[in-house]
Amino acid sequence: IFDPFFTTKEVGKGTGLGLSISYDIINKFNGEMKVFSEINKGTKFTIKLPL
């Protein structure tokens, strides 16, 4: 899901760049992004950045 242009939306409804760009920025600052997902419950993203 962090690959550029990955999307689950129909054609013309998004670029698929949002998570890829976010992931790259977080990595540049030596942080981490994790994703937790449960079917029929939802998805949670956790972002950690060093101080």
mmCIF entry with sequence, helices, sheets and N, C-alpha, C, O atoms, coordinates in Angstrom:
data_MODEL
# 
_entry.id   MODEL 
# 
_entity.id                         1 
_entity.type                       polymer 
_entity.pdbx_number_of_molecules   1 
# 
_entity_poly.entity_id                      1 
_entity_poly.type                           'polypeptide(L)' 
_entity_poly.nstd_linkage                   no 
_entity_poly.nstd_monomer                   no 
_entity_poly.pdbx_seq_one_letter_code       IFDPFFTTKEVGKGTGLGLSISYDIINKFNGEMKVFSEINKGTKFTIKLPL 
_entity_poly.pdbx_seq_one_letter_code_can   IFDPFFTTKEVGKGTGLGLSISYDIINKFNGEMKVFSEINKGTKFTIKLPL 
_entity_poly.pdbx_strand_id                 A 
# 
loop_
_entity_poly_seq.entity_id 
_entity_poly_seq.num 
_entity_poly_seq.mon_id 
_entity_poly_seq.hetero 
1 1  ILE n 
1 2  PHE n 
1 3  ASP n 
1 4  PRO n 
1 5  PHE n 
1 6  PHE n 
1 7  THR n 
1 8  THR n 
1 9  LYS n 
1 10 GLU n 
1 11 VAL n 
1 12 GLY n 
1 13 LYS n 
1 14 GLY n 
1 15 THR n 
1 16 GLY n 
1 17 LEU n 
1 18 GLY n 
1 19 LEU n 
1 20 SER n 
1 21 ILE n 
1 22 SER n 
1 23 TYR n 
1 24 ASP n 
1 25 ILE n 
1 26 ILE n 
1 27 ASN n 
1 28 LYS n 
1 29 PHE n 
1 30 ASN n 
1 31 GLY n 
1 32 GLU n 
1 33 MET n 
1 34 LYS n 
1 35 VAL n 
1 36 PHE n 
1 37 SER n 
1 38 GLU n 
1 39 ILE n 
1 40 ASN n 
1 41 LYS n 
1 42 GLY n 
1 43 THR n 
1 44 LYS n 
1 45 PHE n 
1 46 THR n 
1 47 ILE n 
1 48 LYS n 
1 49 LEU n 
1 50 PRO n 
1 51 LEU n 
# 
_struct_asym.id          A 
_struct_asym.entity_id   1 
# 
_struct_conf.conf_type_id            HELX_P 
_struct_conf.id                      HELX_P1 
_struct_conf.pdbx_PDB_helix_id       AA1 
_struct_conf.beg_label_comp_id       GLY 
_struct_conf.beg_label_asym_id       A 
_struct_conf.beg_label_seq_id        18 
_struct_conf.pdbx_beg_PDB_ins_code   ? 
_struct_conf.end_label_comp_id       LYS 
_struct_conf.end_label_asym_id       A 
_struct_conf.end_label_seq_id        28 
_struct_conf.pdbx_end_PDB_ins_code   ? 
_struct_conf.beg_auth_comp_id        GLY 
_struct_conf.beg_auth_asym_id        A 
_struct_conf.beg_auth_seq_id         18 
_struct_conf.end_auth_comp_id        LYS 
_struct_conf.end_auth_asym_id        A 
_struct_conf.end_auth_seq_id         28 
_struct_conf.pdbx_PDB_helix_class    1 
_struct_conf.details                 ? 
_struct_conf.pdbx_PDB_helix_length   11 
# 
_struct_conf_type.id          HELX_P 
_struct_conf_type.criteria    ? 
_struct_conf_type.reference   ? 
# 
_struct_sheet.id               AA1 
_struct_sheet.type             ? 
_struct_sheet.number_strands   2 
_struct_sheet.details          ? 
# 
_struct_sheet_order.sheet_id     AA1 
_struct_sheet_order.range_id_1   1 
_struct_sheet_order.range_id_2   2 
_struct_sheet_order.offset       ? 
_struct_sheet_order.sense        anti-parallel 
# 
loop_
_struct_sheet_range.sheet_id 
_struct_sheet_range.id 
_struct_sheet_range.beg_label_comp_id 
_struct_sheet_range.beg_label_asym_id 
_struct_sheet_range.beg_label_seq_id 
_struct_sheet_range.pdbx_beg_PDB_ins_code 
_struct_sheet_range.end_label_comp_id 
_struct_sheet_range.end_label_asym_id 
_struct_sheet_range.end_label_seq_id 
_struct_sheet_range.pdbx_end_PDB_ins_code 
_struct_sheet_range.beg_auth_comp_id 
_struct_sheet_range.beg_auth_asym_id 
_struct_sheet_range.beg_auth_seq_id 
_struct_sheet_range.end_auth_comp_id 
_struct_sheet_range.end_auth_asym_id 
_struct_sheet_range.end_auth_seq_id 
AA1 1 GLU A 32 ? GLU A 38 ? GLU A 32 GLU A 38 
AA1 2 GLY A 42 ? LYS A 48 ? GLY A 42 LYS A 48 
# 
loop_
_atom_site.group_PDB 
_atom_site.id 
_atom_site.type_symbol 
_atom_site.label_atom_id 
_atom_site.label_alt_id 
_atom_site.label_comp_id 
_atom_site.label_asym_id 
_atom_site.label_entity_id 
_atom_site.label_seq_id 
_atom_site.pdbx_PDB_ins_code 
_atom_site.Cartn_x 
_atom_site.Cartn_y 
_atom_site.Cartn_z 
_atom_site.occupancy 
_atom_site.B_iso_or_equiv 
_atom_site.pdbx_formal_charge 
_atom_site.auth_seq_id 
_atom_site.auth_comp_id 
_atom_site.auth_asym_id 
_atom_site.auth_atom_id 
_atom_site.pdbx_PDB_model_num 
ATOM 1   N N  . ILE A 1 1  ? 0.810   -1.206 0.000   1.00 0.00 ? 1  ILE A N  1 
ATOM 2   C CA . ILE A 1 1  ? 0.000   0.000  0.000   1.00 0.00 ? 1  ILE A CA 1 
ATOM 3   C C  . ILE A 1 1  ? 0.848   1.262  0.000   1.00 0.00 ? 1  ILE A C  1 
ATOM 4   O O  . ILE A 1 1  ? 0.340   2.352  -0.262  1.00 0.00 ? 1  ILE A O  1 
ATOM 5   N N  . PHE A 1 2  ? 2.150   1.122  0.295   1.00 0.00 ? 2  PHE A N  1 
ATOM 6   C CA . PHE A 1 2  ? 3.026   2.293  0.305   1.00 0.00 ? 2  PHE A CA 1 
ATOM 7   C C  . PHE A 1 2  ? 3.709   2.514  -1.046  1.00 0.00 ? 2  PHE A C  1 
ATOM 8   O O  . PHE A 1 2  ? 4.488   3.455  -1.199  1.00 0.00 ? 2  PHE A O  1 
ATOM 9   N N  . ASP A 1 3  ? 3.424   1.657  -2.018  1.00 0.00 ? 3  ASP A N  1 
ATOM 10  C CA . ASP A 1 3  ? 4.001   1.827  -3.350  1.00 0.00 ? 3  ASP A CA 1 
ATOM 11  C C  . ASP A 1 3  ? 3.328   2.995  -4.074  1.00 0.00 ? 3  ASP A C  1 
ATOM 12  O O  . ASP A 1 3  ? 2.118   3.193  -3.963  1.00 0.00 ? 3  ASP A O  1 
ATOM 13  N N  . PRO A 1 4  ? 4.136   3.772  -4.824  1.00 0.00 ? 4  PRO A N  1 
ATOM 14  C CA . PRO A 1 4  ? 3.539   4.874  -5.586  1.00 0.00 ? 4  PRO A CA 1 
ATOM 15  C C  . PRO A 1 4  ? 2.482   4.367  -6.563  1.00 0.00 ? 4  PRO A C  1 
ATOM 16  O O  . PRO A 1 4  ? 2.653   3.331  -7.205  1.00 0.00 ? 4  PRO A O  1 
ATOM 17  N N  . PHE A 1 5  ? 1.408   5.104  -6.658  1.00 0.00 ? 5  PHE A N  1 
ATOM 18  C CA . PHE A 1 5  ? 0.292   4.860  -7.578  1.00 0.00 ? 5  PHE A CA 1 
ATOM 19  C C  . PHE A 1 5  ? -0.577  3.669  -7.194  1.00 0.00 ? 5  PHE A C  1 
ATOM 20  O O  . PHE A 1 5  ? -1.442  3.267  -7.973  1.00 0.00 ? 5  PHE A O  1 
ATOM 21  N N  . PHE A 1 6  ? -0.365  3.092  -6.001  1.00 0.00 ? 6  PHE A N  1 
ATOM 22  C CA . PHE A 1 6  ? -1.256  2.031  -5.530  1.00 0.00 ? 6  PHE A CA 1 
ATOM 23  C C  . PHE A 1 6  ? -2.557  2.672  -5.061  1.00 0.00 ? 6  PHE A C  1 
ATOM 24  O O  . PHE A 1 6  ? -2.540  3.621  -4.278  1.00 0.00 ? 6  PHE A O  1 
ATOM 25  N N  . THR A 1 7  ? -3.666  2.159  -5.534  1.00 0.00 ? 7  THR A N  1 
ATOM 26  C CA . THR A 1 7  ? -4.966  2.670  -5.101  1.00 0.00 ? 7  THR A CA 1 
ATOM 27  C C  . THR A 1 7  ? -6.014  1.577  -5.208  1.00 0.00 ? 7  THR A C  1 
ATOM 28  O O  . THR A 1 7  ? -5.901  0.664  -6.026  1.00 0.00 ? 7  THR A O  1 
ATOM 29  N N  . THR A 1 8  ? -7.013  1.683  -4.385  1.00 0.00 ? 8  THR A N  1 
ATOM 30  C CA . THR A 1 8  ? -8.155  0.768  -4.465  1.00 0.00 ? 8  THR A CA 1 
ATOM 31  C C  . THR A 1 8  ? -9.362  1.484  -5.052  1.00 0.00 ? 8  THR A C  1 
ATOM 32  O O  . THR A 1 8  ? -10.438 0.906  -5.203  1.00 0.00 ? 8  THR A O  1 
ATOM 33  N N  . LYS A 1 9  ? -9.159  2.755  -5.378  1.00 0.00 ? 9  LYS A N  1 
ATOM 34  C CA . LYS A 1 9  ? -10.249 3.559  -5.930  1.00 0.00 ? 9  LYS A CA 1 
ATOM 35  C C  . LYS A 1 9  ? -10.388 3.313  -7.426  1.00 0.00 ? 9  LYS A C  1 
ATOM 36  O O  . LYS A 1 9  ? -9.472  2.810  -8.076  1.00 0.00 ? 9  LYS A O  1 
ATOM 37  N N  . GLU A 1 10 ? -11.540 3.673  -7.956  1.00 0.00 ? 10 GLU A N  1 
ATOM 38  C CA . GLU A 1 10 ? -11.757 3.517  -9.391  1.00 0.00 ? 10 GLU A CA 1 
ATOM 39  C C  . GLU A 1 10 ? -10.912 4.525  -10.163 1.00 0.00 ? 10 GLU A C  1 
ATOM 40  O O  . GLU A 1 10 ? -10.452 5.521  -9.605  1.00 0.00 ? 10 GLU A O  1 
ATOM 41  N N  . VAL A 1 11 ? -10.717 4.261  -11.428 1.00 0.00 ? 11 VAL A N  1 
ATOM 42  C CA . VAL A 1 11 ? -9.892  5.112  -12.293 1.00 0.00 ? 11 VAL A CA 1 
ATOM 43  C C  . VAL A 1 11 ? -10.387 6.553  -12.254 1.00 0.00 ? 11 VAL A C  1 
ATOM 44  O O  . VAL A 1 11 ? -11.583 6.817  -12.382 1.00 0.00 ? 11 VAL A O  1 
ATOM 45  N N  . GLY A 1 12 ? -9.443  7.486  -12.075 1.00 0.00 ? 12 GLY A N  1 
ATOM 46  C CA . GLY A 1 12 ? -9.775  8.901  -12.042 1.00 0.00 ? 12 GLY A CA 1 
ATOM 47  C C  . GLY A 1 12 ? -10.187 9.415  -10.676 1.00 0.00 ? 12 GLY A C  1 
ATOM 48  O O  . GLY A 1 12 ? -10.551 10.584 -10.547 1.00 0.00 ? 12 GLY A O  1 
ATOM 49  N N  . LYS A 1 13 ? -10.139 8.567  -9.647  1.00 0.00 ? 13 LYS A N  1 
ATOM 50  C CA . LYS A 1 13 ? -10.579 8.961  -8.302  1.00 0.00 ? 13 LYS A CA 1 
ATOM 51  C C  . LYS A 1 13 ? -9.432  8.940  -7.297  1.00 0.00 ? 13 LYS A C  1 
ATOM 52  O O  . LYS A 1 13 ? -9.597  8.458  -6.176  1.00 0.00 ? 13 LYS A O  1 
ATOM 53  N N  . GLY A 1 14 ? -8.295  9.450  -7.683  1.00 0.00 ? 14 GLY A N  1 
ATOM 54  C CA . GLY A 1 14 ? -7.156  9.512  -6.778  1.00 0.00 ? 14 GLY A CA 1 
ATOM 55  C C  . GLY A 1 14 ? -5.880  9.141  -7.508  1.00 0.00 ? 14 GLY A C  1 
ATOM 56  O O  . GLY A 1 14 ? -5.908  8.449  -8.526  1.00 0.00 ? 14 GLY A O  1 
ATOM 57  N N  . THR A 1 15 ? -4.764  9.608  -6.976  1.00 0.00 ? 15 THR A N  1 
ATOM 58  C CA . THR A 1 15 ? -3.483  9.357  -7.635  1.00 0.00 ? 15 THR A CA 1 
ATOM 59  C C  . THR A 1 15 ? -2.751  8.152  -7.070  1.00 0.00 ? 15 THR A C  1 
ATOM 60  O O  . THR A 1 15 ? -1.893  7.579  -7.742  1.00 0.00 ? 15 THR A O  1 
ATOM 61  N N  . GLY A 1 16 ? -3.076  7.763  -5.855  1.00 0.00 ? 16 GLY A N  1 
ATOM 62  C CA . GLY A 1 16 ? -2.361  6.665  -5.231  1.00 0.00 ? 16 GLY A CA 1 
ATOM 63  C C  . GLY A 1 16 ? -0.994  7.073  -4.723  1.00 0.00 ? 16 GLY A C  1 
ATOM 64  O O  . GLY A 1 16 ? -0.103  6.234  -4.590  1.00 0.00 ? 16 GLY A O  1 
ATOM 65  N N  . LEU A 1 17 ? -0.820  8.358  -4.437  1.00 0.00 ? 17 LEU A N  1 
ATOM 66  C CA . LEU A 1 17 ? 0.476   8.857  -3.977  1.00 0.00 ? 17 LEU A CA 1 
ATOM 67  C C  . LEU A 1 17 ? 0.499   9.245  -2.504  1.00 0.00 ? 17 LEU A C  1 
ATOM 68  O O  . LEU A 1 17 ? 1.576   9.421  -1.935  1.00 0.00 ? 17 LEU A O  1 
ATOM 69  N N  . GLY A 1 18 ? -0.645  9.381  -1.887  1.00 0.00 ? 18 GLY A N  1 
ATOM 70  C CA . GLY A 1 18 ? -0.711  9.899  -0.521  1.00 0.00 ? 18 GLY A CA 1 
ATOM 71  C C  . GLY A 1 18 ? 0.105   9.114  0.487   1.00 0.00 ? 18 GLY A C  1 
ATOM 72  O O  . GLY A 1 18 ? 0.924   9.698  1.197   1.00 0.00 ? 18 GLY A O  1 
ATOM 73  N N  . LEU A 1 19 ? -0.094  7.812  0.571   1.00 0.00 ? 19 LEU A N  1 
ATOM 74  C CA . LEU A 1 19 ? 0.645   7.007  1.545   1.00 0.00 ? 19 LEU A CA 1 
ATOM 75  C C  . LEU A 1 19 ? 2.113   6.885  1.173   1.00 0.00 ? 19 LEU A C  1 
ATOM 76  O O  . LEU A 1 19 ? 2.974   6.845  2.052   1.00 0.00 ? 19 LEU A O  1 
ATOM 77  N N  . SER A 1 20 ? 2.408   6.824  -0.112  1.00 0.00 ? 20 SER A N  1 
ATOM 78  C CA . SER A 1 20 ? 3.792   6.733  -0.562  1.00 0.00 ? 20 SER A CA 1 
ATOM 79  C C  . SER A 1 20 ? 4.580   7.981  -0.160  1.00 0.00 ? 20 SER A C  1 
ATOM 80  O O  . SER A 1 20 ? 5.689   7.876  0.364   1.00 0.00 ? 20 SER A O  1 
ATOM 81  N N  . ILE A 1 21 ? 4.014   9.142  -0.401  1.00 0.00 ? 21 ILE A N  1 
ATOM 82  C CA . ILE A 1 21 ? 4.673   10.402 -0.037  1.00 0.00 ? 21 ILE A CA 1 
ATOM 83  C C  . ILE A 1 21 ? 4.810   10.512 1.477   1.00 0.00 ? 21 ILE A C  1 
ATOM 84  O O  . ILE A 1 21 ? 5.866   10.898 1.978   1.00 0.00 ? 21 ILE A O  1 
ATOM 85  N N  . SER A 1 22 ? 3.758   10.177 2.201   1.00 0.00 ? 22 SER A N  1 
ATOM 86  C CA . SER A 1 22 ? 3.806   10.228 3.663   1.00 0.00 ? 22 SER A CA 1 
ATOM 87  C C  . SER A 1 22 ? 4.896   9.315  4.205   1.00 0.00 ? 22 SER A C  1 
ATOM 88  O O  . SER A 1 22 ? 5.668   9.707  5.079   1.00 0.00 ? 22 SER A O  1 
ATOM 89  N N  . TYR A 1 23 ? 4.954   8.105  3.685   1.00 0.00 ? 23 TYR A N  1 
ATOM 90  C CA . TYR A 1 23 ? 5.949   7.126  4.129   1.00 0.00 ? 23 TYR A CA 1 
ATOM 91  C C  . TYR A 1 23 ? 7.368   7.637  3.876   1.00 0.00 ? 23 TYR A C  1 
ATOM 92  O O  . TYR A 1 23 ? 8.235   7.504  4.740   1.00 0.00 ? 23 TYR A O  1 
ATOM 93  N N  . ASP A 1 24 ? 7.610   8.216  2.705   1.00 0.00 ? 24 ASP A N  1 
ATOM 94  C CA . ASP A 1 24 ? 8.933   8.747  2.371   1.00 0.00 ? 24 ASP A CA 1 
ATOM 95  C C  . ASP A 1 24 ? 9.334   9.892  3.295   1.00 0.00 ? 24 ASP A C  1 
ATOM 96  O O  . ASP A 1 24 ? 10.477  9.949  3.746   1.00 0.00 ? 24 ASP A O  1 
ATOM 97  N N  . ILE A 1 25 ? 8.414   10.795 3.579   1.00 0.00 ? 25 ILE A N  1 
ATOM 98  C CA . ILE A 1 25 ? 8.715   11.924 4.473   1.00 0.00 ? 25 ILE A CA 1 
ATOM 99  C C  . ILE A 1 25 ? 9.045   11.419 5.872   1.00 0.00 ? 25 ILE A C  1 
ATOM 100 O O  . ILE A 1 25 ? 10.016  11.863 6.483   1.00 0.00 ? 25 ILE A O  1 
ATOM 101 N N  . ILE A 1 26 ? 8.245   10.498 6.373   1.00 0.00 ? 26 ILE A N  1 
ATOM 102 C CA . ILE A 1 26 ? 8.472   9.946  7.712   1.00 0.00 ? 26 ILE A CA 1 
ATOM 103 C C  . ILE A 1 26 ? 9.827   9.251  7.775   1.00 0.00 ? 26 ILE A C  1 
ATOM 104 O O  . ILE A 1 26 ? 10.550  9.405  8.760   1.00 0.00 ? 26 ILE A O  1 
ATOM 105 N N  . ASN A 1 27 ? 10.183  8.491  6.746   1.00 0.00 ? 27 ASN A N  1 
ATOM 106 C CA . ASN A 1 27 ? 11.486  7.816  6.710   1.00 0.00 ? 27 ASN A CA 1 
ATOM 107 C C  . ASN A 1 27 ? 12.639  8.807  6.662   1.00 0.00 ? 27 ASN A C  1 
ATOM 108 O O  . ASN A 1 27 ? 13.681  8.561  7.270   1.00 0.00 ? 27 ASN A O  1 
ATOM 109 N N  . LYS A 1 28 ? 12.480  9.919  5.954   1.00 0.00 ? 28 LYS A N  1 
ATOM 110 C CA . LYS A 1 28 ? 13.536  10.930 5.877   1.00 0.00 ? 28 LYS A CA 1 
ATOM 111 C C  . LYS A 1 28 ? 13.846  11.514 7.249   1.00 0.00 ? 28 LYS A C  1 
ATOM 112 O O  . LYS A 1 28 ? 14.970  11.949 7.500   1.00 0.00 ? 28 LYS A O  1 
ATOM 113 N N  . PHE A 1 29 ? 12.863  11.525 8.133   1.00 0.00 ? 29 PHE A N  1 
ATOM 114 C CA . PHE A 1 29 ? 13.050  12.043 9.484   1.00 0.00 ? 29 PHE A CA 1 
ATOM 115 C C  . PHE A 1 29 ? 13.321  10.921 10.485  1.00 0.00 ? 29 PHE A C  1 
ATOM 116 O O  . PHE A 1 29 ? 13.152  11.101 11.691  1.00 0.00 ? 29 PHE A O  1 
ATOM 117 N N  . ASN A 1 30 ? 13.747  9.755  9.971   1.00 0.00 ? 30 ASN A N  1 
ATOM 118 C CA . ASN A 1 30 ? 14.072  8.584  10.799  1.00 0.00 ? 30 ASN A CA 1 
ATOM 119 C C  . ASN A 1 30 ? 12.901  8.117  11.647  1.00 0.00 ? 30 ASN A C  1 
ATOM 120 O O  . ASN A 1 30 ? 13.087  7.644  12.768  1.00 0.00 ? 30 ASN A O  1 
ATOM 121 N N  . GLY A 1 31 ? 11.717  8.248  11.120  1.00 0.00 ? 31 GLY A N  1 
ATOM 122 C CA . GLY A 1 31 ? 10.522  7.788  11.822  1.00 0.00 ? 31 GLY A CA 1 
ATOM 123 C C  . GLY A 1 31 ? 10.031  6.473  11.251  1.00 0.00 ? 31 GLY A C  1 
ATOM 124 O O  . GLY A 1 31 ? 10.688  5.855  10.414  1.00 0.00 ? 31 GLY A O  1 
ATOM 125 N N  . GLU A 1 32 ? 8.874   6.060  11.712  1.00 0.00 ? 32 GLU A N  1 
ATOM 126 C CA . GLU A 1 32 ? 8.270   4.839  11.188  1.00 0.00 ? 32 GLU A CA 1 
ATOM 127 C C  . GLU A 1 32 ? 6.761   4.983  11.098  1.00 0.00 ? 32 GLU A C  1 
ATOM 128 O O  . GLU A 1 32 ? 6.137   5.687  11.892  1.00 0.00 ? 32 GLU A O  1 
ATOM 129 N N  . MET A 1 33 ? 6.196   4.309  10.126  1.00 0.00 ? 33 MET A N  1 
ATOM 130 C CA . MET A 1 33 ? 4.748   4.276  9.949   1.00 0.00 ? 33 MET A CA 1 
ATOM 131 C C  . MET A 1 33 ? 4.330   2.812  9.911   1.00 0.00 ? 33 MET A C  1 
ATOM 132 O O  . MET A 1 33 ? 4.863   2.019  9.135   1.00 0.00 ? 33 MET A O  1 
ATOM 133 N N  . LYS A 1 34 ? 3.378   2.470  10.752  1.00 0.00 ? 34 LYS A N  1 
ATOM 134 C CA . LYS A 1 34 ? 2.859   1.106  10.790  1.00 0.00 ? 34 LYS A CA 1 
ATOM 135 C C  . LYS A 1 34 ? 1.367   1.133  10.515  1.00 0.00 ? 34 LYS A C  1 
ATOM 136 O O  . LYS A 1 34 ? 0.681   2.113  10.807  1.00 0.00 ? 34 LYS A O  1 
ATOM 137 N N  . VAL A 1 35 ? 0.884   0.051  9.955   1.00 0.00 ? 35 VAL A N  1 
ATOM 138 C CA . VAL A 1 35 ? -0.545  -0.056 9.668   1.00 0.00 ? 35 VAL A CA 1 
ATOM 139 C C  . VAL A 1 35 ? -1.076  -1.337 10.295  1.00 0.00 ? 35 VAL A C  1 
ATOM 140 O O  . VAL A 1 35 ? -0.470  -2.403 10.185  1.00 0.00 ? 35 VAL A O  1 
ATOM 141 N N  . PHE A 1 36 ? -2.217  -1.206 10.951  1.00 0.00 ? 36 PHE A N  1 
ATOM 142 C CA . PHE A 1 36 ? -2.904  -2.331 11.581  1.00 0.00 ? 36 PHE A CA 1 
ATOM 143 C C  . PHE A 1 36 ? -4.315  -2.368 11.006  1.00 0.00 ? 36 PHE A C  1 
ATOM 144 O O  . PHE A 1 36 ? -5.018  -1.358 11.002  1.00 0.00 ? 36 PHE A O  1 
ATOM 145 N N  . SER A 1 37 ? -4.719  -3.528 10.525  1.00 0.00 ? 37 SER A N  1 
ATOM 146 C CA . SER A 1 37 ? -6.025  -3.629 9.890   1.00 0.00 ? 37 SER A CA 1 
ATOM 147 C C  . SER A 1 37 ? -6.743  -4.897 10.332  1.00 0.00 ? 37 SER A C  1 
ATOM 148 O O  . SER A 1 37 ? -6.142  -5.967 10.426  1.00 0.00 ? 37 SER A O  1 
ATOM 149 N N  . GLU A 1 38 ? -8.031  -4.761 10.601  1.00 0.00 ? 38 GLU A N  1 
ATOM 150 C CA . GLU A 1 38 ? -8.873  -5.901 10.939  1.00 0.00 ? 38 GLU A CA 1 
ATOM 151 C C  . GLU A 1 38 ? -10.099 -5.874 10.033  1.00 0.00 ? 38 GLU A C  1 
ATOM 152 O O  . GLU A 1 38 ? -10.791 -4.862 9.919   1.00 0.00 ? 38 GLU A O  1 
ATOM 153 N N  . ILE A 1 39 ? -10.345 -7.003 9.398   1.00 0.00 ? 39 ILE A N  1 
ATOM 154 C CA . ILE A 1 39 ? -11.490 -7.108 8.496   1.00 0.00 ? 39 ILE A CA 1 
ATOM 155 C C  . ILE A 1 39 ? -12.771 -6.779 9.251   1.00 0.00 ? 39 ILE A C  1 
ATOM 156 O O  . ILE A 1 39 ? -12.991 -7.263 10.361  1.00 0.00 ? 39 ILE A O  1 
ATOM 157 N N  . ASN A 1 40 ? -13.605 -5.958 8.644   1.00 0.00 ? 40 ASN A N  1 
ATOM 158 C CA . ASN A 1 40 ? -14.899 -5.519 9.190   1.00 0.00 ? 40 ASN A CA 1 
ATOM 159 C C  . ASN A 1 40 ? -14.779 -4.663 10.447  1.00 0.00 ? 40 ASN A C  1 
ATOM 160 O O  . ASN A 1 40 ? -15.790 -4.378 11.090  1.00 0.00 ? 40 ASN A O  1 
ATOM 161 N N  . LYS A 1 41 ? -13.563 -4.246 10.812  1.00 0.00 ? 41 LYS A N  1 
ATOM 162 C CA . LYS A 1 41 ? -13.394 -3.373 11.975  1.00 0.00 ? 41 LYS A CA 1 
ATOM 163 C C  . LYS A 1 41 ? -12.797 -2.031 11.585  1.00 0.00 ? 41 LYS A C  1 
ATOM 164 O O  . LYS A 1 41 ? -13.248 -0.985 12.052  1.00 0.00 ? 41 LYS A O  1 
ATOM 165 N N  . GLY A 1 42 ? -11.781 -2.061 10.728  1.00 0.00 ? 42 GLY A N  1 
ATOM 166 C CA . GLY A 1 42 ? -11.154 -0.815 10.320  1.00 0.00 ? 42 GLY A CA 1 
ATOM 167 C C  . GLY A 1 42 ? -9.646  -0.922 10.260  1.00 0.00 ? 42 GLY A C  1 
ATOM 168 O O  . GLY A 1 42 ? -9.069  -1.995 10.440  1.00 0.00 ? 42 GLY A O  1 
ATOM 169 N N  . THR A 1 43 ? -9.022  0.211  10.003  1.00 0.00 ? 43 THR A N  1 
ATOM 170 C CA . THR A 1 43 ? -7.579  0.283  9.842   1.00 0.00 ? 43 THR A CA 1 
ATOM 171 C C  . THR A 1 43 ? -7.035  1.432  10.673  1.00 0.00 ? 43 THR A C  1 
ATOM 172 O O  . THR A 1 43 ? -7.645  2.498  10.760  1.00 0.00 ? 43 THR A O  1 
ATOM 173 N N  . LYS A 1 44 ? -5.863  1.196  11.290  1.00 0.00 ? 44 LYS A N  1 
ATOM 174 C CA . LYS A 1 44 ? -5.227  2.220  12.117  1.00 0.00 ? 44 LYS A CA 1 
ATOM 175 C C  . LYS A 1 44 ? -3.791  2.405  11.644  1.00 0.00 ? 44 LYS A C  1 
ATOM 176 O O  . LYS A 1 44 ? -3.060  1.433  11.455  1.00 0.00 ? 44 LYS A O  1 
ATOM 177 N N  . PHE A 1 45 ? -3.392  3.665  11.453  1.00 0.00 ? 45 PHE A N  1 
ATOM 178 C CA . PHE A 1 45 ? -2.020  3.993  11.109  1.00 0.00 ? 45 PHE A CA 1 
ATOM 179 C C  . PHE A 1 45 ? -1.367  4.611  12.334  1.00 0.00 ? 45 PHE A C  1 
ATOM 180 O O  . PHE A 1 45 ? -1.951  5.474  12.990  1.00 0.00 ? 45 PHE A O  1 
ATOM 181 N N  . THR A 1 46 ? -0.150  4.165  12.638  1.00 0.00 ? 46 THR A N  1 
ATOM 182 C CA . THR A 1 46 ? 0.623   4.722  13.738  1.00 0.00 ? 46 THR A CA 1 
ATOM 183 C C  . THR A 1 46 ? 1.897   5.322  13.159  1.00 0.00 ? 46 THR A C  1 
ATOM 184 O O  . THR A 1 46 ? 2.628   4.666  12.417  1.00 0.00 ? 46 THR A O  1 
ATOM 185 N N  . ILE A 1 47 ? 2.151   6.581  13.510  1.00 0.00 ? 47 ILE A N  1 
ATOM 186 C CA . ILE A 1 47 ? 3.345   7.279  13.036  1.00 0.00 ? 47 ILE A CA 1 
ATOM 187 C C  . ILE A 1 47 ? 4.185   7.644  14.246  1.00 0.00 ? 47 ILE A C  1 
ATOM 188 O O  . ILE A 1 47 ? 3.685   8.225  15.209  1.00 0.00 ? 47 ILE A O  1 
ATOM 189 N N  . LYS A 1 48 ? 5.474   7.299  14.190  1.00 0.00 ? 48 LYS A N  1 
ATOM 190 C CA . LYS A 1 48 ? 6.405   7.652  15.261  1.00 0.00 ? 48 LYS A CA 1 
ATOM 191 C C  . LYS A 1 48 ? 7.552   8.445  14.658  1.00 0.00 ? 48 LYS A C  1 
ATOM 192 O O  . LYS A 1 48 ? 8.163   8.034  13.671  1.00 0.00 ? 48 LYS A O  1 
ATOM 193 N N  . LEU A 1 49 ? 7.837   9.600  15.274  1.00 0.00 ? 49 LEU A N  1 
ATOM 194 C CA . LEU A 1 49 ? 8.947   10.448 14.852  1.00 0.00 ? 49 LEU A CA 1 
ATOM 195 C C  . LEU A 1 49 ? 9.842   10.721 16.051  1.00 0.00 ? 49 LEU A C  1 
ATOM 196 O O  . LEU A 1 49 ? 9.342   10.945 17.154  1.00 0.00 ? 49 LEU A O  1 
ATOM 197 N N  . PRO A 1 50 ? 11.162  10.706 15.855  1.00 0.00 ? 50 PRO A N  1 
ATOM 198 C CA . PRO A 1 50 ? 12.057  11.007 16.966  1.00 0.00 ? 50 PRO A CA 1 
ATOM 199 C C  . PRO A 1 50 ? 11.987  12.491 17.334  1.00 0.00 ? 50 PRO A C  1 
ATOM 200 O O  . PRO A 1 50 ? 11.708  13.342 16.489  1.00 0.00 ? 50 PRO A O  1 
ATOM 201 N N  . LEU A 1 51 ? 12.242  12.776 18.588  1.00 0.00 ? 51 LEU A N  1 
ATOM 202 C CA . LEU A 1 51 ? 12.255  14.173 19.044  1.00 0.00 ? 51 LEU A CA 1 
ATOM 203 C C  . LEU A 1 51 ? 13.608  14.804 18.830  1.00 0.00 ? 51 LEU A C  1 
ATOM 204 O O  . LEU A 1 51 ? 13.802  15.975 19.156  1.00 0.00 ? 51 LEU A O  1 
# 
